[in-house]
């Protein structure tokens, strides 16, 4: 049975939008201390400002979406689920910890699989393929394209 929820549409989206806006504001403030430069000659603050602006736009979109009135099939639910929070946070920590020893490709693969398991209907095969593609992409972009000094494969 459908139920009409008035007022706060989805508290999780409102909280996420507020957090995104907070981080975007902090990013803009921190980036303003660095020279911006131009699109052809980017300064140190150019990219952080662009990322912060994109994060702010996403935050506004989530905030507005969370404040709308909507008809939902199921009312209720929890504000925070432990499984996704722990798996996504753990995958980021595992990436940072495993990067020096496993290399960028395998650390990205493992991070993708671990964070993907946060979804209850996750398929490990699909996550492995996605992780493999993201691992190859990250090696091509960050190690070879940008020339960052990152280990590519296990040492």
ABEGO torsion letter per residue (X at the ends): XBBBBBEBABAAAAAAAAAAAAAAAAAAAAAAABBAEBAABBBAAAAAAAAAAAAAAAAAAAAAAAABBBBBABBEEBABBAAAAAAAAAAAAAAAAAAAAAEAAAAAAAAAAAAAAABAABBAAAAAAAAAAAAAAAAAAAAAAAGBBBBABBX
